[in-house]
Amino acid sequence: MSWPQLVILDRDGVINADSANYIRAPREWQPLDGSLDAIARLHAAGILITVATNQSGLARGYFSRRTLYRIHEKMRKAVRAAGGDIATIAFCPHGPDDDCDCRKPRPGLLYRILDKHGVLASDALLIGDSERDLVAAHRAGVDAWLVRTGNGAKTESAWTGGPLKVVDNLAAAADELTTMRVAGG
């Protein structure tokens, strides 16, 4: 893999702690250790950082769009305070039974991000914690790395989709990517 121009992050389980009950309010959004610094380091290295996240809690009525925007504003403020930036947050508001193109494992969110920023799929990398992230990336032609945080360890043990780049967490991914940059990758 060459140096990515753009990194697409899944949200829950990659940037922040996941919850089986959904992240329903800003106070429930808690960053994972090292994730904010990792985003800041990637941003400082010249990578455009974006987020692609399924948010079926909207379709289920667990929270409103206004609440989701407040959660995302808390995340953006925390990232900015660490010295980073998130250029785009794309989310799917649909439930698992809706026939949309944006709910991962479908690639619609990724296509939207790539189109918005004018980046080729070959110049992007997705970092996620679930099979649906990896499948969406594959369908969009984007390289993907799996983190062991969130659902990642479970996904890693069940993965049958071929070779897979796995790192412990977002901080480890940032370490590898910035090392690649220094090495001229």
Contacts in CASP RR format, 6 or more apart in sequence:
PFRMAT RR
TARGET T0000
AUTHOR 0000-0000-0000
METHOD contacts of the structure
MODEL  1
MSWPQLVILDRDGVINADSANYIRAPREWQPLDGSLDAIARLHAAGILIT
VATNQSGLARGYFSRRTLYRIHEKMRKAVRAAGGDIATIAFCPHGPDDDC
DCRKPRPGLLYRILDKHGVLASDALLIGDSERDLVAAHRAGVDAWLVRTG
NGAKTESAWTGGPLKVVDNLAAAADELTTMRVAGG
1 125 0 8 1.000
1 143 0 8 1.000
1 165 0 8 1.000
2 123 0 8 1.000
2 185 0 8 1.000
3 177 0 8 1.000
3 180 0 8 1.000
3 181 0 8 1.000
3 184 0 8 1.000
3 185 0 8 1.000
4 47 0 8 1.000
4 123 0 8 1.000
4 124 0 8 1.000
4 125 0 8 1.000
4 143 0 8 1.000
4 177 0 8 1.000
5 47 0 8 1.000
5 48 0 8 1.000
5 119 0 8 1.000
5 123 0 8 1.000
5 124 0 8 1.000
6 47 0 8 1.000
6 48 0 8 1.000
6 49 0 8 1.000
6 50 0 8 1.000
6 113 0 8 1.000
6 114 0 8 1.000
6 117 0 8 1.000
6 119 0 8 1.000
6 123 0 8 1.000
6 124 0 8 1.000
6 125 0 8 1.000
7 42 0 8 1.000
7 47 0 8 1.000
7 48 0 8 1.000
7 49 0 8 1.000
7 50 0 8 1.000
7 124 0 8 1.000
7 125 0 8 1.000
7 126 0 8 1.000
7 127 0 8 1.000
7 177 0 8 1.000
8 50 0 8 1.000
8 51 0 8 1.000
8 52 0 8 1.000
8 110 0 8 1.000
8 113 0 8 1.000
8 124 0 8 1.000
8 125 0 8 1.000
8 126 0 8 1.000
8 127 0 8 1.000
8 137 0 8 1.000
8 142 0 8 1.000
9 15 0 8 1.000
9 39 0 8 1.000
9 49 0 8 1.000
9 50 0 8 1.000
9 51 0 8 1.000
9 52 0 8 1.000
9 126 0 8 1.000
9 127 0 8 1.000
9 128 0 8 1.000
9 170 0 8 1.000
10 51 0 8 1.000
10 52 0 8 1.000
10 53 0 8 1.000
10 104 0 8 1.000
10 126 0 8 1.000
10 127 0 8 1.000
10 128 0 8 1.000
10 129 0 8 1.000
10 130 0 8 1.000
10 133 0 8 1.000
11 51 0 8 1.000
11 53 0 8 1.000
11 75 0 8 1.000
11 89 0 8 1.000
12 18 0 8 1.000
12 19 0 8 1.000
12 23 0 8 1.000
12 53 0 8 1.000
12 129 0 8 1.000
12 150 0 8 1.000
13 32 0 8 1.000
13 128 0 8 1.000
13 129 0 8 1.000
13 147 0 8 1.000
13 149 0 8 1.000
13 150 0 8 1.000
13 151 0 8 1.000
13 152 0 8 1.000
14 32 0 8 1.000
14 35 0 8 1.000
14 127 0 8 1.000
14 128 0 8 1.000
14 129 0 8 1.000
14 147 0 8 1.000
14 149 0 8 1.000
14 150 0 8 1.000
14 170 0 8 1.000
15 31 0 8 1.000
15 32 0 8 1.000
15 35 0 8 1.000
15 39 0 8 1.000
15 51 0 8 1.000
15 75 0 8 1.000
15 170 0 8 1.000
16 23 0 8 1.000
16 29 0 8 1.000
16 30 0 8 1.000
16 31 0 8 1.000
16 32 0 8 1.000
16 35 0 8 1.000
16 75 0 8 1.000
17 30 0 8 1.000
17 31 0 8 1.000
17 32 0 8 1.000
17 150 0 8 1.000
18 129 0 8 1.000
18 150 0 8 1.000
18 151 0 8 1.000
19 28 0 8 1.000
22 57 0 8 1.000
22 60 0 8 1.000
22 62 0 8 1.000
22 63 0 8 1.000
23 29 0 8 1.000
23 71 0 8 1.000
24 57 0 8 1.000
24 62 0 8 1.000
24 63 0 8 1.000
24 67 0 8 1.000
25 63 0 8 1.000
25 67 0 8 1.000
25 70 0 8 1.000
25 71 0 8 1.000
26 67 0 8 1.000
26 70 0 8 1.000
26 71 0 8 1.000
26 73 0 8 1.000
26 74 0 8 1.000
28 71 0 8 1.000
29 71 0 8 1.000
29 74 0 8 1.000
29 75 0 8 1.000
31 75 0 8 1.000
31 78 0 8 1.000
32 149 0 8 1.000
32 169 0 8 1.000
32 170 0 8 1.000
33 169 0 8 1.000
33 171 0 8 1.000
34 169 0 8 1.000
34 170 0 8 1.000
34 171 0 8 1.000
35 169 0 8 1.000
35 170 0 8 1.000
35 171 0 8 1.000
36 78 0 8 1.000
36 79 0 8 1.000
36 81 0 8 1.000
36 82 0 8 1.000
36 84 0 8 1.000
37 82 0 8 1.000
37 171 0 8 1.000
37 174 0 8 1.000
38 169 0 8 1.000
38 170 0 8 1.000
38 171 0 8 1.000
38 173 0 8 1.000
38 174 0 8 1.000
39 49 0 8 1.000
39 79 0 8 1.000
39 82 0 8 1.000
39 84 0 8 1.000
39 85 0 8 1.000
39 86 0 8 1.000
39 170 0 8 1.000
39 174 0 8 1.000
40 79 0 8 1.000
40 82 0 8 1.000
40 83 0 8 1.000
40 84 0 8 1.000
41 174 0 8 1.000
41 178 0 8 1.000
42 49 0 8 1.000
42 174 0 8 1.000
42 177 0 8 1.000
42 178 0 8 1.000
43 49 0 8 1.000
43 83 0 8 1.000
43 84 0 8 1.000
43 85 0 8 1.000
44 83 0 8 1.000
44 84 0 8 1.000
45 177 0 8 1.000
45 178 0 8 1.000
45 181 0 8 1.000
47 177 0 8 1.000
48 87 0 8 1.000
48 117 0 8 1.000
48 119 0 8 1.000
49 79 0 8 1.000
49 84 0 8 1.000
49 85 0 8 1.000
49 86 0 8 1.000
49 87 0 8 1.000
50 86 0 8 1.000
50 87 0 8 1.000
50 88 0 8 1.000
50 89 0 8 1.000
50 90 0 8 1.000
50 113 0 8 1.000
50 117 0 8 1.000
51 86 0 8 1.000
51 88 0 8 1.000
51 89 0 8 1.000
51 90 0 8 1.000
51 91 0 8 1.000
52 90 0 8 1.000
52 91 0 8 1.000
52 104 0 8 1.000
52 109 0 8 1.000
52 110 0 8 1.000
52 113 0 8 1.000
52 126 0 8 1.000
52 136 0 8 1.000
53 89 0 8 1.000
53 90 0 8 1.000
53 91 0 8 1.000
53 92 0 8 1.000
53 109 0 8 1.000
54 91 0 8 1.000
54 92 0 8 1.000
54 103 0 8 1.000
54 104 0 8 1.000
54 132 0 8 1.000
55 68 0 8 1.000
55 91 0 8 1.000
55 92 0 8 1.000
55 93 0 8 1.000
56 92 0 8 1.000
56 93 0 8 1.000
56 94 0 8 1.000
56 95 0 8 1.000
56 96 0 8 1.000
56 103 0 8 1.000
57 63 0 8 1.000
57 95 0 8 1.000
58 64 0 8 1.000
58 65 0 8 1.000
58 68 0 8 1.000
58 93 0 8 1.000
58 94 0 8 1.000
59 93 0 8 1.000
59 94 0 8 1.000
59 95 0 8 1.000
59 98 0 8 1.000
60 95 0 8 1.000
63 71 0 8 1.000
65 93 0 8 1.000
68 91 0 8 1.000
72 89 0 8 1.000
75 86 0 8 1.000
75 89 0 8 1.000
76 86 0 8 1.000
76 89 0 8 1.000
79 85 0 8 1.000
79 86 0 8 1.000
87 117 0 8 1.000
88 113 0 8 1.000
88 116 0 8 1.000
88 117 0 8 1.000
90 102 0 8 1.000
90 109 0 8 1.000
90 112 0 8 1.000
90 113 0 8 1.000
91 109 0 8 1.000
92 100 0 8 1.000
92 102 0 8 1.000
92 103 0 8 1.000
92 104 0 8 1.000
92 109 0 8 1.000
94 100 0 8 1.000
94 102 0 8 1.000
94 103 0 8 1.000
95 103 0 8 1.000
96 103 0 8 1.000
100 106 0 8 1.000
101 107 0 8 1.000
101 108 0 8 1.000
102 108 0 8 1.000
102 109 0 8 1.000
102 112 0 8 1.000
104 130 0 8 1.000
104 132 0 8 1.000
104 133 0 8 1.000
104 135 0 8 1.000
104 136 0 8 1.000
105 131 0 8 1.000
105 132 0 8 1.000
105 133 0 8 1.000
105 135 0 8 1.000
105 136 0 8 1.000
105 139 0 8 1.000
106 136 0 8 1.000
106 139 0 8 1.000
107 136 0 8 1.000
107 137 0 8 1.000
107 139 0 8 1.000
107 140 0 8 1.000
107 141 0 8 1.000
108 136 0 8 1.000
108 140 0 8 1.000
109 136 0 8 1.000
110 121 0 8 1.000
110 124 0 8 1.000
110 126 0 8 1.000
110 136 0 8 1.000
110 137 0 8 1.000
110 140 0 8 1.000
110 142 0 8 1.000
111 140 0 8 1.000
113 119 0 8 1.000
113 124 0 8 1.000
114 120 0 8 1.000
114 121 0 8 1.000
114 124 0 8 1.000
114 140 0 8 1.000
114 142 0 8 1.000
121 140 0 8 1.000
121 141 0 8 1.000
121 142 0 8 1.000
122 141 0 8 1.000
124 142 0 8 1.000
124 143 0 8 1.000
125 142 0 8 1.000
125 143 0 8 1.000
125 144 0 8 1.000
125 145 0 8 1.000
125 177 0 8 1.000
126 133 0 8 1.000
126 134 0 8 1.000
126 136 0 8 1.000
126 137 0 8 1.000
126 142 0 8 1.000
126 143 0 8 1.000
126 144 0 8 1.000
126 145 0 8 1.000
127 144 0 8 1.000
127 145 0 8 1.000
127 146 0 8 1.000
127 147 0 8 1.000
127 170 0 8 1.000
127 173 0 8 1.000
128 134 0 8 1.000
128 144 0 8 1.000
128 145 0 8 1.000
128 146 0 8 1.000
128 147 0 8 1.000
128 152 0 8 1.000
129 146 0 8 1.000
129 147 0 8 1.000
129 148 0 8 1.000
129 149 0 8 1.000
129 150 0 8 1.000
129 151 0 8 1.000
129 152 0 8 1.000
129 155 0 8 1.000
130 151 0 8 1.000
130 152 0 8 1.000
130 155 0 8 1.000
131 155 0 8 1.000
131 158 0 8 1.000
131 159 0 8 1.000
133 144 0 8 1.000
133 146 0 8 1.000
134 144 0 8 1.000
134 146 0 8 1.000
134 155 0 8 1.000
134 159 0 8 1.000
134 161 0 8 1.000
134 164 0 8 1.000
137 143 0 8 1.000
137 144 0 8 1.000
138 144 0 8 1.000
143 165 0 8 1.000
144 164 0 8 1.000
144 165 0 8 1.000
145 165 0 8 1.000
145 166 0 8 1.000
145 167 0 8 1.000
145 173 0 8 1.000
146 152 0 8 1.000
146 155 0 8 1.000
146 156 0 8 1.000
146 159 0 8 1.000
146 164 0 8 1.000
146 165 0 8 1.000
146 166 0 8 1.000
146 167 0 8 1.000
147 166 0 8 1.000
147 167 0 8 1.000
147 168 0 8 1.000
147 169 0 8 1.000
147 170 0 8 1.000
147 172 0 8 1.000
147 173 0 8 1.000
148 156 0 8 1.000
148 166 0 8 1.000
148 167 0 8 1.000
148 168 0 8 1.000
148 169 0 8 1.000
149 168 0 8 1.000
149 169 0 8 1.000
149 170 0 8 1.000
156 164 0 8 1.000
156 166 0 8 1.000
167 173 0 8 1.000
167 176 0 8 1.000
END
